[in-house]
């Protein structure tokens, strides 16, 4: 699959407006982002690129900060080389080492996840994914039934499996993410992960102890009612993909509508991850 690369050059006093723009681009089909000096690069499948929608999104930000962008086509044959060249291993709380297949193992870490870095989103580099990994490491997952919504590369599902989850259901609407999750689960020998391609309609009619959803605010607001329906009493819901201001207050208000209770949240820059219980 060919991709379009949009190279954004920005002039901001901070990262907040740029992050808001990245989040908005994600809502219209852009699935991979790379921060570079003086801005960022955004990638979208060539068959999903809609310039009219792009301009509608950009119009909302033109008064907020200065930016420009250039568009170029990235043929599929060059994509994996580009992605691999920018993929660096990461460590999470001295407990977890996330690496690509071409990096050396680090046996000093209690847990290791191996990701084949193709086009799917969710390598652990973004603050939201790192926070979700930290929350999993800090809480009891052993013997639990887990649902991972918007699973991307499957990294959270794999982490849950390695922490002793009884079973993990991983769902993403993007066929690339679906295939990536299957491949990465196999790489990590996590055989209790079931990957499904779809959105909220793909959630099985089961009850889950833990639900993970690292997506974005609007999708979470649309889907949280469905999460509540399949959560066991005493179940835990971990949410991320949104900002502390103004999104956290909106998320708190929404979960209350479904008999859920906000417990706590953690921060990384302007981003937050939230723990909710039923």
Secondary structure, DSSP 8 states (H G I E B T S, - for coil): --EEEEEEEEE-SSSHHHHHHHHHHHTTT--EEEEETTEEEEEEEGGG--HHHHHHHHHTTTTTSEEEEEEEEE-HHHHHHHHHHT---EEETTTEEEEETTS---TTSSEEEEE--SS-S--S-SHHHHHHHHHHHHS--TT-EEEEES-TTSHHHHHHHHTT-SEEEEEES-HHHHHHHHHHHHHTT-TTEEEEESSGGG--SS-EEEEEEES-HHHHHHHHHHHHHHEEEEEEEEEEEEEIIIIIHHHHHHHHTTT-EEEEEEEETTEEEEEEE-
